[in-house]
Amino acid sequence: MTRAIKTYQDTNIKLIGYAEIEDFLYSQDVSDKTRHNMRSCLHNFWVWLRKRRVIQAQHVPEFPDVSFELGYLNIIEIETQQAIIAEIRRLSWDIDPKIYIGVKWLSIYIALRPGELIGVKEKHINRDGVIIVPHTKDGKPKTIFLLDDDIELLKSQPRGLPDLYFFRHPKGISGCKAGQKFGNRYLYKWWKKACNNLGVKGLDLYGGTRHTTTTGLAKEIGESDAKKALGNTSNKSIERYCQIQNDETFEIAKITAMIKKGGSGKVVKLRK
């Protein structure tokens, strides 16, 4: 909206039509996905104006189609993932243990997104290991049950007032205000530090935690079961997360390998 205001300035909203919107969207130096999101934002604005009776239905312009294709994020082996997380612990534990805890939890509880995790407050966490995530991408609260090791990690941290964010900055960190919630890229910053130390290139926090773990799960237990761990996630996103063949294709590959080694593929049954 800030970009649109700068472009249109004091133009009468009724004079902004399809051409003006298309020119605006394609003049922005952004990805196709961001352009698509901008288009949705502007469309919602015009719909709101109509509902408020600021304009009539005939003044809502036709909006250009903005297509996009989500690319596949880089992933790594689970062993490399765990080495990066161990390096984060080494780098950050004496500064703030919650940096390590946050990245570790993102790699285990893959139904959680980074923004959802850092939005959790003290009142949303039961010290017996239950986390209620109230604000999620799809608008439905999530319940996360912690493993025993993570319950111990949780209990090792001082308890704050109910309305404080759990992932907040402690005192004494340069450039960070004590008690302030972690920024959206704060865990990513530490992830990149650890990756650089280990010589891992081109891997972001999402690809290295959620995507890598989901792909590892899909290989071990099958794509359909790995999907369940992601919770309410669109099929399109799941295809990006489970970056292996589907269950049946994977089973056929195992039969093929067995035959090549001189065994019989008849003894292997496909999952139903």
N, C-alpha and C positions, 0 to 999 in steps of 0.2 A: 504494500500500500504506500510506503514511503517513496518508492521508485515511481509509482503511478502518479502521486501527488506532484513530484518534481517534473514529470513529463507533461501532465495535463494542466497543471497550475490552476488558473481560474476558469477553465473551459466549462461551459454549461454541460452537465452530465447527460442531457438529452441529445447533445451533439456528438457524443462519443459512440461510434458504431463499430461494426465488425472490422472495417479497415484500420481504424485507429488502434483498436485493441490488438489486432494481428501485428501491426507495425511495431507497437510497443513491446510485445512479447518477444519478437524475433530481433529486436535491437539490443536485448539484454545478453551480456556475456556470461551465460550460465549453462548448466547441463540441461539436457532435455527433461530429466526428471524434475529439476527445479522449475523449469519453464512450465511444465504441466501443473505443478503445485501453485505457481503464480496465477495461472489461468483459472484454477479452481477458486482461489481466493477472490479474484475479481468477480467471477460469476456469483459467488456467495454474496458479495457486496451489492451487486445489482438486484439480486433476489430480495435482500434485506430492505433495500430502498423501496421496492415494490410493495412489500408487506407493510412498510411504514406509511404507505400512501404518499411518499415523496414523489414518486413517478408512477405512471400507469403501465400496464402490461406491454403496450405497444412501444414503450420507450426502453424496454429491456432488449439489447441487441443480441443477434446471433453470435455465438462465440466460436472462434476457430478451434479445430481439433489439434491437439498437441500430443503426438504419440511419443513413447519412449520405450526403451528396452533395458531392463536392469541387467547389469553385467555380473559375472561371477566374481566373488571376492576370493583372494588368495587364502589358502588354508595350509596347515602344516601337520606333521605327525603329532600324536598326543605327547610323545616323549619330548619333542621340541617345545611344545606348549608348556609342559611342566617345567622345563629348564628356564623358560622366560619368566614364569611365575615365581620360581625360586630366586631368580636374579632380582625381581621386583622386591621380594622379601628382604634380600640382602641390602638393597639400596635404600629401602624406605622404612624398615621396621623401627629404627631408632628415631625417625622423624615423625612418623604417624603410622601405626600398625593398620589402620583402616584402609590405607592405600592397597596394601597386600590383600586384606580381607575382601575388599570390593572386587578386585580382579579375580581372586580365587573363586568367589561366589558366582561371578559371571561365567566362569568356565565350567561350573558344576550344575547350577540351577538355570538351565538354558531357556526356561520359560521367561526369565527376567531379561529385560532390555536395560542398557546402562542408564538411560534417563529415568526409568521406573525405579531402579535400585537406589539412586542417589536422592530420590524424592521420598524415601521412607523416613518416617519420624520415629522417635523413641516410643511413642504411644502405639505404634503399629507393630512393635516387636515384643513378643512374649519371651521371657528369658528361658523358658523351657524349649525354645527352638521353633516357634511358629511366627512367621512374618505375614502380615496382611498388607498387600500392596494396593492402596486405594486408587491411585491414578495410573491408568494403563493406556496403551495406544488405542485399544478397542473399547475403552470406557467401562470394562467389567473388572472388578477387583480380583486379584489373584491371591491365593494362599500358598505359601512356600513353607515346607517342613524341612528344617535343617538336619543334617547328619550329626552324629555325636561329636565328631571332631570340630565341627563348626559351632556347635552349641558351646563347647569349651572356649573357642575363640571369642564368641559373643560374651560369655561370662567374664572373660579376662579384661573387657573394656569397661571403663567407668560409666555408670548409668547417668543419663542426663534428664532434664525436665521433659515432660511429655511432648511439648510442642517443638523441641529442638530436633533438627535433622540428625539422624544417626551418623551419616557420612558428612561430618562437619570438620572444619579446621581447628586444631588445637592452638594454644598460645605459642608464640615464639617462632612462627614460620614467616619468613620474609615475603612480603607482598600478599599475604593472606590475613583476613580479619578473623580473629578467634570467634568460633561459634557459627561462622558462615558456612552454608552448604557448599559442598564440592561443586566446582563448575562443570559444565557439560563435557569439557575436554580434559579434565584434570587427571582422571585415570588413564586416558589415552596418552597423555604426556609422559607418565611413568612407564607405560607399556613401551613407548618408542625408545626411551632411555635404555631399558633392558634389552630390547631388540638390537639396538646399536652396539651395546657392549658384547653381545653374542654373535654379531655379524649377520643377523637376520634382516633381510631387505624386503621392502614392499608389503609388509603385513600390518594391517590395522588391528585395533582392539576387537572389533566385531568379528573379523575373519579369524583371528587367533583364539578367541574364546568360544562364542556361540556357534559359529560355523564349523570350526574344527571339531568341537566336541560332538555336534550333531552328526557330522560325517563319520566320526569314529564310532558313534553309537549305531548308525545305520549299517556299518560294515559288520558289527558284532551281533546285533539283534534284528536287523532288517529295517528297511525304510519305513514301513507302516508303524512299527513300534517306536521308532525314533521320532516320528511325527507327533505322537502322543505327548512326548516330553516337551515339545515346543508350545503346547497349549493352543490358544486361539490365534493361529497364524495362517495367513492366506496360503492357498495351494501354490501360488506363484512364488511366494517367498520360500516355501518349503522346498521347492525344486532347487532353489539356489543354495539352501542350507545343506541338504542331503546330496552332496556332490559325488555320488557313486551311482552305479546302475540301480534300477529298481530290483526288488527282491527276487523276482523270477529270473531276471537276466543274470543276477549274481550267482544264483544256484546253478544255472546252466553253465556258467563259466567254471564252477567247481567241478561239474561233471566232465567238461572238456579237458580240464587239467588232469583229472584222474585217468581218462582214457589215454591221454598222451603219455602218461607214466606207465601204461601197460595194464591198468586196472579196468574194472568194469563200471560203466556209468549207470548200470541198471539198479545198483543198490542204493543210489541217491534219489530221494524223493523230493519233489518240489514242495515248497510251503503251500498250504491251501489258503 
